[in-house]
Amino acid sequence: MTQRAHTHKAAEPNPPEGRHGAFLPFASPSIDAETVAAVANVLRSGWITSGPQVEAFEAALSGYLGGRTVRTFTSATGALEVALQICNIGPGDEVIVPAMTFAATANVVVRVGAKPVFVDVGLATRNIDIGQVEAAITPHTKAVMPVHFAGLPVDMDALYALAQQRGLRVIEDAAHAIGSSHCNRRIGSFGDLVAFSFHPNKNLTTIEGGALSIRDPAEVKRVERLRFHGIGHGDDGMDVIEAGGKYNLTDVAACVGLGQLRQLEQLNRRRRELAARYFERLQTNPPLQLPARGDEGHSWHMFAPLLPLEQLRFGRQDFIREMVAHGIGVGVHYPALHLFTLYRKMGYKAGDFPNAERIGRSTVTLPLYPALSEDDIDRVCAACVQVLLNRH
Ligand SMILES: *Cc1c(COP(=O)(O)O)cnc(C)c1O
């Protein structure tokens, strides 16, 4: 389900139209005609991989993030992995990660040879519980990786105060949070290392892509090296300093990103309006448990209430199937991470993180993307009412 939720399906035919109109997927990118035309120009230009568009996109992202240094990647996963390498995190080290997030957040810790130490999240916020972060710190802890879940910022003042006091690096998984703000400061305009995703489901897309916002200018050269084969420049031209990866964004993708960034504030404003409509209109019996509302700093990457499973005579798969029959796509973001085979093998088990597990069992992601109308949201709400009716 997670794989499906994270695979962009636009190239495949939509499921048959529901009885009530065109199929509404749970996520869909908004790419304007100007961007499409600009991409065609890049394709015709003769320079299609990393070049002037990447430079322009990184400069534009830097402008958007208050002048921070930003480097682009082929994915947030690549950016997170390089961030861990920048912090010299490897075998013997521990990194604190929420148990409710996409698999990439913890997988990258495993990939650099370190140990992900999970902690639970708030039931409504889905964000890492800072008290539990403090309790999970050991002499081996090197970093914390908060996730701004669904675009709702973690309390960064509290987290950075703790990190500073305990000498930890902070690698923010801001995959959901381009355009989110905490106390009027954009996520990625402050903080240590902040990674964004530009996957098609995210608030800004480059088809596939990501970026890293970097506080310490002294670390930028190494970020660039780890992004591209570990190549540096010696006295006699090219040199290889370390075994880097291959994560450079293409100019075609960067051109899509430039168009998206121009639209971002408007697209996120629309997401906020549509989320507000859900809060106003989504009244089922039995009631869904709605996510934390946050404030204007929430960028509403997703709208994911919890099913009241203990009050229902059917399961989540039945709910999803019936919503699809109404022409409405529903995602699952995410199953609790510590219960996947890889992490069970490390000793994690059911019961370790009750909130993450409850969310993992009962979360459903309803359609939320800028191209939806108020009527579409009302249709989703009406379908939820119908599907849950008499299922006590
Ligand atoms: C999408 C996502 C990622 C990975 O992003 P990619 O760009 O696909 O690598 C990482 N963490 C979270 C929380 C995500 O939702």
The ligand as an SDF file (V2000), in Angstrom:
LIG
                    3D

 15 15  0  0  0  0  0  0  0  0999 V2000
    8.2870   11.1480    0.1380 C   0  0  0  0  0  0  0  0  0  0  0  0
    9.0300   11.0170    1.4170 C   0  0  0  0  0  0  0  0  0  0  0  0
   10.4040   10.7570    1.4730 C   0  0  0  0  0  0  0  0  0  0  0  0
   11.1920   10.3850    0.2790 C   0  0  0  0  0  0  0  0  0  0  0  0
   11.1530   11.3090   -0.7220 O   0  0  0  0  0  0  0  0  0  0  0  0
   11.7550   10.9280   -2.1620 P   0  0  0  0  0  0  0  0  0  0  0  0
   11.9440   12.2380   -2.8220 O   0  0  0  0  0  0  0  0  0  0  0  0
   10.7220   10.0700   -2.8230 O   0  0  0  0  0  0  0  0  0  0  0  0
   13.0250   10.1930   -1.9300 O   0  0  0  0  0  0  0  0  0  0  0  0
   11.0320   10.7780    2.6970 C   0  0  0  0  0  0  0  0  0  0  0  0
   10.3440   11.0060    3.8330 N   0  0  0  0  0  0  0  0  0  0  0  0
    9.0240   11.2400    3.8270 C   0  0  0  0  0  0  0  0  0  0  0  0
    8.3420   11.5120    5.1150 C   0  0  0  0  0  0  0  0  0  0  0  0
    8.3280   11.2150    2.6160 C   0  0  0  0  0  0  0  0  0  0  0  0
    7.0020   11.3940    2.6200 O   0  0  0  0  0  0  0  0  0  0  0  0
  1  2  1  0
  2  3  1  0
  2 14  2  0
  3  4  1  0
  3 10  2  0
  4  5  1  0
  5  6  1  0
  6  7  2  0
  6  8  1  0
  6  9  1  0
 10 11  1  0
 11 12  2  0
 12 13  1  0
 12 14  1  0
 14 15  1  0
M  END
$$$$
